[in-house]
Amino acid sequence: MKILDGKYVSQKVRDLIKKEIIEIKEVKGTVPGLAVIQAGDNLASKIYVNSKIKQCAEVGIESKNFIMPADVTEEELLRKIEELNSDETVDGILVQLPLPDHIDTPKVIEAIDINKDADGFKPENLGKVVLGDETALISCTPAGILRLFEEYEIALEGKDIVVIGRSNIVGKPMTALLINEGATVTVCNSKTKNLAEKTKNADVVIVAIGKANFLKGDMIKTGAIIIDVGINRDENNKICGDVDFESVKEKVSYITPVPGGVGPMTIAMLLNNTLKAFKIGKKI
């Protein structure tokens, strides 16, 4: 078993981003800017936002954090996005999810300029991913997983891959990226019949279903590569993934740990998207 070390690879990505931003600043005298909008006082959101802002500073991205009350109106939120769309110092816009229940989340995401969609959540960017358009701002978690495969020189062409989870944020863009790499992809979900029969035949299983320790050792074949996207709490309140690590570890060839696998890569790809958006917007 080899660990796909997201902490190590994400630091490598950040180092490359930092180096490029320093070079751009020397020539252009400007750096990328990321605006983060947070509505409400969700503790997990605060932790994520603080981590993102800290890593922006590490690589030289100028971040602006806009904290709005939980009772912010949808109109106020949309006005702030429109203002940021027009702000030339802002290259990427991130709206931290989840938003308060009274806010129409798809409407808010749709309001973000396609070239400032740092999270890669807009339908147009997902469409670009499907078409293999290199200008796409790719949803950060799938982009991070693809970068892990690249780092560890895991060829995807011709592999049978099962993706468990069909969300617009992970499952669907991940599937498109894998198809573009030449893989044969089966997409499963909580309603899939005989799921274990499908996962047992897979060379790679990517699990993003949000159920603690869901994938067991008897559901995979020997030598499988396992990507665990889940972040959950078990019965002892310990952080765990969607994969039962203890039951699969003797069978897998590669696996991402939780924590320290996909999570760090997601934030690294947010930084990468912000740099990419900056270069597109400034025609660099």
N, C-alpha and C positions, 0 to 999 in steps of 0.2 A: 504493500500500500504506500502510495506517495500522496502527500498533502499538497493540494493546490493552494499555495500561500497567498491569500489576498492582501495581507498586510505588506508583504515584501513587494509584490507586483505593483500595488497601488503607490507605494513610495517611489518605485522606479518611474511610474507614469508621472507622478508629481515633480520629480527631479527634471524630467524631460520638458514638462510644461514650464517650469521655472526658468530653465535655460533659454527656452524659446522666447519667453516674455522679456527677459533681460536683453536679448538680442534685438527684439522689436523696439523696445523702449529706447535703446541707443540710437536707432535709426529714425524712428517715427516720433519719439518723445511722448508716447502715450501707451497706456496699458488697458487690458480688458476690464470691464465693469460688470458686476453682477448685482441685480436688485432682488432681494428676498422679501416676500410679503408673508406675514404670519397673522392670522386672525384668531383671537382667543388665547387661552392660556393652557393649552394642552401640554402636559409636562414632557411627553415623548417628543413632541414637535419642537419644544424649546431646546432639548438636548441635541436633536438632529440639526437644527438651525445653527446652534453655537458651534457644532463640529464643522459644519460647512463654512461658516465665516472664518473660523480659525485656519482651515486649510486654504481658503482663498488668500489670506494674508501670507501664508507660508510660500505660495507660489508667485505672489505679486499681483493677484487680481484684486481690484478695489471693490469691496462689497458695501452695499447699502442695505440696511435692515429696516423694514417698515412693519412695526408691530401695531395691529389694529385691534380694537376691543371685540369681544365675542358677539356683541350685538351690532357690529358694523352692518350697514345695509349693503345689499348687492350692488346698488347704484354707486355707492361710495367706493366699493372695491373695484368696480369696472372703470370708474373715473381715474383711480390711481394707476391702473394698468395702462389706460390710454395715455396718461401723462408720461409714464415710463417708456411706452412705445415711441414717443416723440423725443425722448431724452438721448442726445447723441453720446453722453457719457455712459449710458447703460447699453451693454451688448447682449446680456442675458437676463431674462426675468424668470424667477422661480416662485410659484405660489405653493407654500408648504401645505400639504394635505395631512389629515382631513380638514375640510372647512366646516364651520358651523352648519347645522342641519338646514337652516333657512336659506342657505346660499346654493344656487344651482352650479355645481362644480364644473360640469361640461361647458356651460356658458362662459364661466370665468376662464377656463383653459382656452376656449376658442377665441377669446378677446386678445390673447397674447399674439404679438407679431410673430409670424412663422419663422423669421430670421432671428428672433430673440427667445425662442422656445427652448430654454436651457435644459428642461427636463425631457424634451422630446416627446411630449404627450399629445400634441395637436394631431388631429386626423390627417392633415396634409403631410406631416412628417412621417407618420406611419405609412402613408401611401408611398412616399419616396423610398422608405426602407424596402417595401415590397418590390418596388421597381429597380432596386439596386442603385438608386441615385446617390452619388458620392457627396452631394450637398446636404443630405438628410442630417438633421440633428436627431440622433438615435436615442431612444429611451435608455436611461443610464444603466439599469441593471442588466439587460441583455447585452449592451455594449461592453460592460465590464466582464461578463462571462466569456464573450468572444475574445476579449483581450487576454484572459487567462489561458484559453486554448492556444492562442498564438504564442504566449510566453513559454508554455511548456511543450511547444511543438507537437500538439495533438492535431493531427490532420482529421478534418471532418468529412471530406469527400468520400462518398460511398458508405458511410456509417449509418446504421439504423439507430435513430434517436427517438426517444419518447419524451415528450414535454407534458408534464402533469400540471394543468392550470391554463386557463384560456383568457386571462385578463388582458386588457388593452395596454397595460403597463409592462407586463413581463411575457406572458404566454404568446400573444399574437406577434409582437415584434421579434421575439426570440425565434419563433417558427420561421418567420420570413428571412431572418439572417442565416439560419441554418440551411434553408432551401437554397439561398444564394451561394452558400459554400459547397453545395453539391451533396448535401446529406439527404437521406430519406427520413421524413419526419412524420410521426404519429402524434396527434394532439389528443390528450385525454383530460377528463375532468371528474368531478365527484359522482357523476351519473354514468360513467363508463362501465360497461359490463365486462366481466372477466379481465379486470385491469392487470392482475398479476401475470396473466398469460402474455400480455403485451410487454410488460416491463422485463420479464424473464428472457425475452428474445432481443432486448435492446443492447447495443454497444454502449450507449450513453443514455442516462436518465437524468432529466432536469426537473426538479420538484419545486413547484411554487403554488402550493395548495392551501397553506395556512393551517395545517393540522400537525400538532406536535408528534414527532416520531412515527409518522404515517408509513414511510417506506421501510419495510423490514428485509432482513437478509434473505428470507425465502422467496422474495419477490424479484430478485435479480440474479443474473448469471455470473459465474466466476470471471473476473477480469473486467467487469463493467466499470465505466467511469460515471461517477455520481456528482451532480451539482445540486447543492442544497440551498435554495433561496429563502427558506423559511426562517422567521425569528419568532419563537414562541416561548412560553413558560411551561415547564412540566409540573407534575403534582407537587414537587418540592420547591416550586418557584425558581427553579434554575433555568437559565436561558438554554434553549435547545432549538434544533431546526425541524424541518419536515421529515428528516431522515433519522431513523434509529441507528445512530453511529455505531454503537456497540455491536449490534447484530449484523451490520454490513461490512465492518472494517476488515474482516479476514478474507472477504471475497473480492473486494474492489481493487482496481489497479490505481485509480486516482480518485480523490474525493476532496470536496471543499469542507473545511471545518465551520462550525457555528459556535461562537463568533470567530471572525478573522478570515472568512472566505470571501463570499460574494459582497457582503456589506461594505468593506473598505473600497472595493472596486467601483461600487455604485457612486460614491462621492467623487472618486478620482475621475470618473467619466463625466460627472457634472462639470468639473473644472475643465476637462477637455472640450466639452460642448461649448462652454463659455468662450474659450480661446478660439474655437472654430467659428462661432458666431461673430466674434470680434474680427477675425480675418475676412469673413464673408462681407460683413458690413463695411469694413474699411478697405475692401478690395486688395488685401495683402496676399 
